[in-house]
Amino acid sequence: MSQPLYGAIEAGGTKFVCAVGSGPDDLRTARFPTSTPAATMAPVIDFFRQLNSGRLAAIGIGSFGPIDLHKDSPDYGRITSTPKPGWQNFDLCGTVAAALGVPIGFDTDVAASALGEGRWGGARGLSDFLYLTVGTGVGGAAVVEGRVLHGLIHPEMGHVRIPHDTVRDPFAGSCPYHADCFEGLACGPAMNARWGVPAQQLPPDHEAWALEANYIALGLVNFALTLSPQRMLLGGGVMQQPHIFELVRDDFARLLNGYVQHDEVLHHLDSYIVPPSLGGDAGVLGGFVLAEQARKEQQ
């Protein structure tokens, strides 16, 4: 019996990545820039219509947020209070469902990446782990006992408050809601605004990286002590600089100061705080997992 064919959408603030397949071995993808909802969704829908021919079993969507994930809510499937112009209250899930007529799985973009890494990647075989992305924004997803943690809405790990030493770093922060929250201090646009160039143009020995690593380690300490994950995966554009991982691990250990007495944390941080292993495909592969879940719910 052949594998079901699934669709996936990784809906990001700068681009939508669409895919069709069943896993890493038969992945077909396309990318479209994120502009207005109408201009963005037209090529997205057309991509699936051209490849579908009635064969898609379901589509999974991992979206930037905040989004409404509660199926009994009148706003289920919508992007809600996003600062991205034009996308507030857009019915992303309903638009795709109406156009393509298949079951839709829906979650945050970072939750989709976590699910992809849990099924095929760097968290395979783990029941409890954290996926954090540091890029255009900062987002996080926690998998607890094999399930993505949602709660009242869904975690917004990028908007936790972390210490801000304004003497060392007088930058006010870039978050339009909270100024110097975790995202406001550590996201890619914050680095660009603070230093005058994109993060990827900063040399490895620039002082920016020590500051950035400290902010990321502060966030990770909070999550490690709150959720006690078995592993923490860090993705996103800012984390594409390999040298930052050692800086983060060093600051993480210093901040914990031996409080967590577990071998992974005390002696194996190089396998505890790690990059994702699926690279840029984690989100769409997690979309396949969401699609699979949606199909099972409707069977």
C-alpha positions as CSV (number, residue, x, y, z in Angstrom):
1,M,0.0,0.0,0.0
2,S,1.5,3.4,-1.1
3,Q,2.1,6.2,1.4
4,P,-0.5,9.0,1.5
5,L,0.5,12.1,-0.3
6,Y,0.4,15.2,1.9
7,G,0.7,18.9,1.4
8,A,2.5,21.4,3.7
9,I,2.7,25.2,4.1
10,E,5.3,26.9,6.2
11,A,3.8,30.4,6.4
12,G,6.5,32.8,7.4
13,G,6.7,36.5,7.7
14,T,9.0,36.8,4.7
15,K,8.1,33.7,2.6
16,F,5.7,30.9,2.3
17,V,7.3,27.5,1.7
18,C,5.0,24.9,0.1
19,A,5.6,21.2,-0.2
20,V,4.1,18.0,-1.4
21,G,5.3,14.5,-0.4
22,S,5.2,12.0,2.5
23,G,8.6,12.6,4.1
24,P,12.2,13.7,3.4
25,D,12.7,11.3,0.5
26,D,10.0,12.6,-1.8
27,L,9.9,16.2,-0.9
28,R,8.9,18.7,-3.6
29,T,8.9,22.4,-2.6
30,A,8.2,25.9,-3.9
31,R,8.8,29.3,-2.2
32,F,6.7,32.4,-2.6
33,P,7.4,35.9,-1.0
34,T,5.0,37.0,1.7
35,S,3.3,40.2,0.6
36,T,-0.5,40.8,0.9
37,P,-2.7,37.9,1.7
38,A,-4.3,37.9,-1.7
39,A,-1.0,38.2,-3.6
40,T,0.6,35.5,-1.4
41,M,-2.2,33.0,-1.4
42,A,-2.9,32.9,-5.1
43,P,0.4,31.2,-6.1
44,V,0.2,29.0,-3.0
45,I,-3.2,27.6,-4.0
46,D,-2.1,27.3,-7.6
47,F,0.9,25.2,-6.5
48,F,-1.3,22.6,-4.8
49,R,-3.9,22.6,-7.6
50,Q,-1.2,21.8,-10.2
51,L,0.3,19.0,-8.1
52,N,-2.9,17.7,-6.5
53,S,-5.1,16.0,-9.2
54,G,-7.2,14.7,-6.3
55,R,-4.3,12.9,-4.7
56,L,-3.6,15.0,-1.7
57,A,-4.9,13.4,1.5
58,A,-4.5,16.5,3.7
59,I,-2.5,19.7,4.1
60,G,-0.7,20.8,7.2
61,I,0.0,24.5,7.9
62,G,2.6,25.9,10.2
63,S,2.0,29.7,10.5
64,F,3.6,32.8,11.9
65,G,1.4,34.2,14.6
66,P,-0.2,34.7,17.0
67,I,-2.9,32.3,15.6
68,D,-6.1,30.9,17.0
69,L,-5.7,27.1,17.5
70,H,-8.9,26.3,19.4
71,K,-11.3,24.5,17.1
72,D,-14.4,25.6,19.1
73,S,-13.4,29.3,18.6
74,P,-15.1,31.4,15.9
75,D,-11.6,32.6,15.0
76,Y,-10.1,29.2,14.6
77,G,-7.5,29.1,11.8
78,R,-6.9,32.8,11.8
79,I,-3.8,34.8,12.2
80,T,-4.8,37.2,15.0
81,S,-2.8,40.1,16.5
82,T,0.3,39.9,14.3
83,P,2.2,43.2,13.7
84,K,2.6,42.2,10.0
85,P,0.4,44.7,8.1
86,G,-2.5,43.2,6.3
87,W,-2.5,39.8,8.0
88,Q,-4.4,40.6,11.2
89,N,-7.4,38.3,11.5
90,F,-6.7,36.7,8.1
91,D,-8.5,33.3,7.9
92,L,-5.5,31.2,6.6
93,C,-6.8,27.8,7.5
94,G,-10.3,28.5,6.1
95,T,-8.9,30.0,2.8
96,V,-6.8,26.9,2.1
97,A,-9.6,24.5,3.1
98,A,-12.2,26.3,0.9
99,A,-9.9,26.3,-2.1
100,L,-8.6,22.8,-2.0
101,G,-11.3,20.8,-0.2
102,V,-9.0,18.6,2.0
103,P,-8.5,18.2,5.7
104,I,-6.3,20.9,7.2
105,G,-3.9,20.6,10.1
106,F,-2.9,23.9,11.7
107,D,-0.3,25.0,14.2
108,T,2.4,27.6,14.7
109,D,5.4,27.6,12.3
110,V,7.8,26.7,15.1
111,A,5.5,23.9,16.3
112,A,5.6,22.4,12.8
113,S,9.4,22.6,12.8
114,A,9.4,20.8,16.2
115,L,7.2,18.1,14.9
116,G,9.4,17.6,11.8
117,E,12.5,17.3,14.0
118,G,10.7,15.0,16.3
119,R,9.7,12.6,13.5
120,W,12.7,12.7,11.3
121,G,15.4,14.9,12.8
122,G,17.4,16.0,15.8
123,A,14.8,15.1,18.4
124,R,13.8,11.7,17.0
125,G,13.0,9.3,19.8
126,L,12.6,12.0,22.4
127,S,9.3,12.6,24.3
128,D,10.2,16.1,25.7
129,F,12.1,18.7,23.8
130,L,12.2,22.4,22.9
131,Y,12.6,23.9,19.4
132,L,13.6,27.6,19.3
133,T,14.0,29.7,16.2
134,V,16.0,32.9,16.2
135,G,15.6,34.8,13.0
136,T,13.1,37.5,11.8
137,G,11.5,36.9,15.2
138,V,12.1,34.6,18.1
139,G,9.6,31.7,18.5
140,G,9.5,28.5,20.5
141,A,7.6,25.2,20.7
142,A,7.7,22.7,23.5
143,V,6.9,19.0,23.0
144,V,5.8,17.5,26.3
145,E,5.2,13.7,26.5
146,G,5.1,13.6,22.7
147,R,2.5,16.4,22.2
148,V,3.0,20.0,21.3
149,L,2.1,22.2,24.2
150,H,-0.7,24.7,23.5
151,G,-2.5,25.8,26.7
152,L,-4.6,28.9,26.6
153,I,-3.4,30.0,23.2
154,H,0.1,28.7,22.4
155,P,3.5,29.5,23.8
156,E,5.0,32.8,22.8
157,M,8.5,32.1,24.0
158,G,10.0,35.1,22.1
159,H,8.1,37.5,24.3
160,V,9.3,36.4,27.7
161,R,11.2,39.1,29.6
162,I,14.9,38.6,30.2
163,P,17.4,40.8,32.0
164,H,18.5,43.8,29.9
165,D,21.7,45.5,31.0
166,T,21.2,48.9,29.5
167,V,24.8,49.9,30.3
168,R,26.2,47.1,28.3
169,D,23.5,47.3,25.7
170,P,21.7,50.7,25.4
171,F,19.6,49.4,22.4
172,A,15.9,49.9,23.4
173,G,14.6,46.8,21.7
174,S,12.7,46.2,18.5
175,C,9.4,44.5,19.6
176,P,6.4,46.8,18.8
177,Y,4.6,45.4,21.8
178,H,7.2,45.0,24.5
179,A,10.4,46.8,23.2
180,D,13.1,44.8,25.1
181,C,11.5,41.3,25.5
182,F,13.6,38.3,24.3
183,E,12.6,38.8,20.7
184,G,13.1,42.6,20.9
185,L,16.7,42.1,22.0
186,A,17.8,39.0,20.1
187,C,16.0,38.7,16.8
188,G,17.7,39.3,13.5
189,P,16.1,42.8,12.9
190,A,17.2,43.8,16.4
191,M,20.8,42.8,15.6
192,N,20.6,44.8,12.3
193,A,19.2,47.8,14.1
194,R,21.7,47.7,16.9
195,W,24.9,47.1,14.8
196,G,23.9,48.6,11.4
197,V,24.4,45.5,9.3
198,P,22.6,42.1,9.1
199,A,23.8,39.5,11.5
200,Q,25.3,37.3,8.8
201,Q,27.7,40.2,7.8
202,L,29.2,40.5,11.3
203,P,32.6,38.7,11.7
204,P,32.8,35.9,14.2
205,D,34.9,37.9,16.6
206,H,32.5,40.9,16.7
207,E,31.2,41.8,20.1
208,A,27.7,41.3,18.8
209,W,27.9,37.6,19.1
210,A,28.8,37.5,22.8
211,L,25.9,39.8,23.6
212,E,23.5,37.7,21.4
213,A,24.7,34.5,23.0
214,N,24.0,35.9,26.4
215,Y,20.5,36.8,25.5
216,I,19.8,33.4,24.0
217,A,21.3,31.6,27.0
218,L,19.1,33.7,29.4
219,G,16.1,32.6,27.5
220,L,17.2,28.9,27.4
221,V,17.8,28.9,31.1
222,N,14.2,30.0,31.7
223,F,12.9,27.3,29.4
224,A,15.2,24.6,30.8
225,L,14.1,25.3,34.4
226,T,10.4,25.6,33.4
227,L,10.0,22.7,31.0
228,S,13.0,20.4,31.7
229,P,13.4,19.3,28.1
230,Q,15.5,16.4,27.1
231,R,17.1,18.5,24.4
232,M,16.9,22.0,23.0
233,L,17.2,22.7,19.3
234,L,18.0,26.1,18.0
235,G,17.2,27.1,14.4
236,G,16.6,30.3,12.4
237,G,18.8,32.6,10.4
238,V,20.8,34.0,13.4
239,M,21.8,30.5,14.4
240,Q,23.4,29.8,11.1
241,Q,26.7,31.0,12.5
242,P,28.3,27.8,14.0
243,H,30.5,29.7,16.5
244,I,27.5,31.0,18.4
245,F,26.5,27.6,19.7
246,E,29.6,27.3,21.9
247,L,29.1,30.8,23.2
248,V,25.5,30.0,24.1
249,R,26.5,26.7,25.8
250,D,29.2,28.5,27.9
251,D,26.8,31.2,29.0
252,F,24.1,28.7,29.7
253,A,26.4,26.6,32.0
254,R,27.6,29.8,33.7
255,L,24.0,31.0,34.4
256,L,22.8,27.6,35.7
257,N,25.8,27.5,38.0
258,G,25.5,23.7,38.5
259,Y,21.9,23.9,39.7
260,V,20.6,21.2,37.4
261,Q,22.4,18.0,38.4
262,H,22.0,15.9,35.3
263,D,24.8,14.5,33.1
264,E,23.4,16.0,29.9
265,V,23.5,19.5,31.3
266,L,26.7,19.1,33.3
267,H,28.9,17.3,30.8
268,H,27.2,17.0,27.4
269,L,25.9,20.5,26.4
270,D,27.2,19.9,22.9
271,S,24.4,17.3,22.5
272,Y,21.9,19.1,24.7
273,I,21.9,22.5,22.9
274,V,22.1,21.7,19.2
275,P,21.1,22.9,15.7
276,P,18.2,21.2,14.0
277,S,19.3,18.4,11.7
278,L,16.6,18.9,9.0
279,G,17.8,22.4,8.1
280,G,15.3,24.5,6.2
281,D,13.0,21.5,5.6
282,A,11.9,21.1,9.2
283,G,8.8,23.3,8.9
284,V,7.3,21.7,5.8
285,L,8.2,18.2,7.1
286,G,6.4,19.1,10.3
287,G,3.5,20.2,8.1
288,F,3.2,16.6,6.8
289,V,2.9,15.5,10.4
290,L,0.1,18.0,11.0
291,A,-1.6,16.9,7.8
292,E,-1.3,13.3,8.9
293,Q,-3.0,14.2,12.2
294,A,-5.8,16.1,10.5
295,R,-6.5,13.1,8.1
296,K,-6.7,10.7,11.1
297,E,-9.1,13.0,12.9
298,Q,-11.5,12.9,10.0
299,Q,-11.3,9.2,9.3
